[in-house]
């Protein structure tokens, strides 16, 4: 049986998984990243994780076909050009790790790797093209076309969260105005929830937050809507309307078979997917065609990055 190792390198944790040729995780291990620190030290921890995985499985590194790493930041030519939460600039990460492990190492942006993982083992199984949109603290994006990751000529592609959906809109952390992220991330809906609560002190959201504005979460407005609260419903409806603008833009450009919605907010499932699909379909340029993009929720969650990273070499 072929074996692969996928590394999901995050600002908080380094997660490693032993993955089978059937795209299944056999076992996982993790350690704290303890960033910022030198890439050499982080690579040393990855080496230890890899050895622990093969020892536990009673195999050797000779049984590992290759190792894939999913990292935050801009990745180009096996180099982490910039990763803010790791404080990396122009780090030849794949080369460093390859020398330590004496194994071929593939390196890719974490959102792109997760999108690839969803295509081959999650929401996109049986399809050849998928765009992943992750609704987290920000908005992550990954594009897979013809079963290969598309990341632009310079490795900086698929920054879907920084697509502008409102000219002269709210300022984003990237410096632009009106970005998708500032309206549709989990952070955005929390801010929108708080604004609605401050405007209407009779909203049930105050009860859900125990009277404390700071207890508002990405789930608060959805819970309020389920209790037929008008303010909550308005927040959710506007959020989904804004989300539909970004999703429709992605579909118009790429026409993927699947748009996969991930991140914590995706756990709302059909509460988001059904109205989102209707809004997108109503405005789609291709609604009269027999084939149209499916909008679905992610299936793999935290495993997507590990599986996608582990199978990066299968794109070749």
C-alpha positions in Angstrom: 0.0 0.0 0.0 1.2 3.5 -0.8 1.6 5.9 2.0 1.9 9.7 2.1 2.3 12.3 4.8 0.4 15.6 4.9 1.5 18.5 7.1 -0.9 21.3 7.9 1.4 24.1 9.2 -0.6 26.7 11.1 0.3 29.7 13.2 -0.8 27.8 16.3 -0.4 24.1 15.6 1.5 21.8 13.2 -0.8 18.9 12.3 0.6 15.8 10.5 -1.3 12.9 9.1 -0.4 9.6 7.5 -2.6 9.2 4.5 -3.3 6.1 2.4 -3.5 5.9 -1.4 -7.3 5.9 -1.0 -7.1 9.5 0.4 -7.9 8.3 4.0 -6.1 9.5 7.1 -4.7 6.6 8.9 -3.4 8.5 11.9 -2.7 12.1 13.0 -0.3 13.8 15.4 0.3 17.5 16.2 2.5 19.9 18.2 2.4 23.6 18.9 4.0 25.7 16.2 5.4 28.2 18.8 5.8 30.8 16.1 7.6 33.0 15.5 10.8 31.0 15.4 13.3 29.9 12.7 12.1 27.6 9.8 14.9 25.2 10.7 13.4 24.6 14.1 9.9 24.2 12.7 11.2 21.7 10.2 12.9 19.7 12.9 9.5 19.3 14.6 7.9 18.2 11.4 10.7 15.6 11.0 9.8 14.3 14.5 6.1 14.2 13.7 6.8 12.2 10.5 9.0 9.7 12.3 6.3 9.3 15.0 3.7 8.6 12.4 5.7 5.9 10.6 6.8 4.3 13.9 3.2 4.1 15.1 2.1 2.5 11.8 5.1 0.0 11.9 6.4 1.1 8.6 9.5 3.1 7.6 10.2 6.3 5.8 11.1 4.2 2.8 7.3 3.4 2.6 6.4 7.1 2.2 6.0 8.2 -1.4 6.3 11.9 -0.6 5.5 14.6 1.9 3.2 17.5 1.3 3.1 20.7 3.3 0.2 23.2 3.5 1.3 26.5 4.8 -0.3 29.9 5.2 1.0 32.7 3.1 2.1 33.3 -0.5 4.0 30.2 -1.9 6.0 30.3 -5.1 8.6 27.9 -6.4 8.9 25.9 -3.2 9.5 29.1 -1.2 7.2 30.7 1.4 7.5 34.2 0.1 5.5 35.7 2.9 3.5 34.3 5.8 2.5 36.9 8.4 1.6 34.6 11.3 4.8 32.6 10.9 6.9 35.8 10.3 8.4 34.2 7.3 9.9 36.0 4.3 11.5 34.2 1.4 12.0 30.9 3.2 13.0 27.9 1.0 10.9 25.7 3.2 10.5 22.7 0.9 14.2 22.5 0.3 15.0 22.7 4.0 12.6 19.9 4.8 13.5 17.8 1.9 17.2 17.7 3.0 16.2 16.8 6.5 13.9 13.9 5.5 15.6 12.8 2.3 12.1 12.6 0.7 10.5 14.6 -2.0 8.5 17.5 -0.5 5.7 19.5 -2.1 4.6 22.9 -0.7 1.3 24.7 -1.2 -0.8 27.4 0.3 -3.0 26.0 3.0 -6.3 27.2 1.5 -5.4 25.8 -1.9 -4.4 22.4 -0.3 -7.7 22.3 1.6 -9.6 22.9 -1.6 -7.7 20.1 -3.3 -8.5 17.8 -0.3 -12.2 18.6 -0.6 -12.1 17.8 -4.4 -10.4 14.4 -4.0 -11.8 13.2 -0.7 -14.7 15.5 0.4 -17.4 17.5 -1.2 -15.9 17.4 -4.7 -15.5 13.6 -5.1 -16.3 12.6 -8.6 -15.7 16.0 -10.0 -12.8 17.8 -11.7 -13.3 21.4 -10.7 -14.0 23.1 -7.4 -13.7 26.5 -5.7 -13.5 26.5 -1.9 -14.7 29.5 0.1 -13.8 29.3 3.7 -15.8 31.6 6.0 -13.5 32.0 9.1 -11.9 35.0 10.8 -11.2 36.1 7.2 -12.2 34.4 4.0 -9.9 31.9 2.5 -10.1 30.6 -1.1 -8.8 27.7 -3.1 -9.3 27.0 -6.8 -8.9 23.5 -8.5 -9.4 23.2 -12.2 -9.1 19.9 -14.1 -7.9 18.4 -10.8 -5.0 20.8 -10.5 -4.6 23.7 -8.1 -4.7 27.1 -9.8 -2.7 29.6 -7.8 -1.7 32.2 -10.4 1.7 32.7 -12.1 3.2 34.1 -8.9 1.6 31.9 -6.2 -0.7 34.7 -5.0 -3.9 33.6 -6.7 -7.2 32.6 -5.2 -7.3 35.4 -2.6 -11.1 35.3 -2.9 -11.6 37.2 0.3 -10.1 40.3 -1.1 -12.3 40.4 -4.2 -14.2 43.7 -4.0 -18.0 43.3 -3.9 -18.9 46.9 -2.9 -17.1 49.9 -4.5 -16.3 52.4 -1.8 -17.5 50.0 0.8 -16.1 49.4 4.3 -12.3 49.3 4.7 -10.7 45.9 4.8 -7.5 45.0 6.8 -5.8 44.7 3.4 -6.2 48.4 2.8 -8.8 48.2 0.1 -12.5 49.0 0.5 -15.5 46.8 0.0 -13.7 43.4 0.1 -15.8 40.2 0.3 -14.1 39.4 3.6 -15.2 42.5 5.3 -18.9 41.6 4.6 -19.0 37.8 4.7 -16.4 36.4 7.1 -17.3 35.1 10.5 -15.7 38.3 11.9 -18.0 40.3 9.7 -21.3 38.7 10.8 -20.2 39.1 14.4 -19.7 42.9 13.8 -23.1 43.0 12.0 -24.8 41.2 14.9 -23.4 43.7 17.4 -24.5 46.6 15.2 -28.1 45.2 15.1 -28.1 44.6 18.8 -27.0 48.2 19.6 -29.7 49.5 17.2 -32.5 47.3 18.8 -32.2 46.6 22.5 -35.4 44.5 22.3 -33.9 41.9 20.0 -33.8 38.4 21.3 -30.0 38.4 20.5 -29.5 40.2 23.8 -31.0 37.3 25.7 -28.9 34.9 23.6 -25.8 36.9 24.7 -26.8 37.1 28.4 -27.1 40.8 28.0 -23.5 41.2 27.0 -22.7 42.5 23.6 -19.2 40.9 23.7 -20.8 37.4 23.9 -22.1 37.7 20.3 -20.7 35.0 18.0 -21.2 34.0 14.4 -24.1 31.8 15.4 -26.0 34.4 17.4 -28.0 35.9 14.5 -28.8 32.5 13.2 -30.1 31.4 16.6 -32.2 34.6 16.8 -33.6 34.0 13.4 -34.8 30.5 14.4 -36.7 32.3 17.2 -38.4 34.6 14.6 -36.5 37.7 15.7 -36.8 40.4 13.1 -33.4 42.0 13.8 -31.7 38.6 13.7 -33.4 37.7 10.4 -32.4 40.9 8.8 -28.7 40.3 9.7 -28.8 36.8 8.3 -30.6 37.8 5.1 -28.2 40.6 4.4 -25.3 38.4 5.1 -26.5 35.7 2.7 -27.3 38.4 0.1 -23.7 39.7 0.3 -22.4 36.1 0.2 -24.3 35.5 -3.0 -22.6 38.4 -4.7 -19.1 36.9 -4.1 -20.2 33.4 -4.9 -21.9 34.5 -8.1 -18.7 36.4 -9.1 -16.7 33.2 -8.6 -19.1 31.1 -10.6 -19.3 33.7 -13.4 -15.5 33.6 -13.8 -14.6 30.0 -13.3 -17.9 28.0 -13.8 -16.7 25.2 -11.5 -18.7 22.1 -11.0 -18.7 22.7 -7.2 -18.5 25.7 -4.9 -17.7 24.4 -1.5 -18.5 26.6 1.5 -16.3 25.8 4.6 -15.3 27.3 7.9 -17.2 27.5 11.1 -20.3 29.2 9.5 -20.7 26.4 7.1 -22.1 24.3 10.0 -25.3 26.2 9.5 -25.8 23.9 6.5 -29.0 24.4 4.6 -29.8 27.5 6.6 -27.2 29.2 4.4 -27.0 26.9 1.4 -30.6 26.8 0.3 -31.3 30.6 0.2 -27.7 31.2 -1.1 -28.4 28.7 -4.0 -31.7 30.4 -4.8 -30.1 33.9 -5.0 -27.2 32.7 -7.1 -29.4 30.7 -9.5 -31.9 33.6 -9.9 -29.0 35.8 -11.2 -26.8 33.3 -12.9 -25.9 33.9 -16.6 -26.1 30.1 -17.1 -29.5 29.3 -15.4 -31.0 28.1 -18.7 -28.2 25.5 -19.2 -28.6 21.9 -18.3 -25.4 22.0 -16.2 -24.9 24.5 -13.4 -22.5 24.8 -10.4 -23.6 23.1 -7.2 -23.2 25.0 -4.0 -22.4 22.6 -1.1 -20.9 22.6 2.4 -17.4 21.3 3.1 -17.1 17.7 4.4 -13.6 17.4 5.6 -13.2 20.4 7.9 -9.8 20.3 9.6 -8.7 17.1 7.7 -8.9 18.9 4.3 -5.5 20.5 4.6 -3.8 17.3 5.7 -5.3 15.2 2.9 -4.8 17.9 0.3 -1.2 18.4 1.3 -0.5 14.6 1.4 -1.7 14.2 -2.2 -0.1 17.3 -3.8 2.2 15.1 -5.7 -0.7 13.3 -7.4 -1.4 16.5 -9.5 1.8 15.8 -11.6 
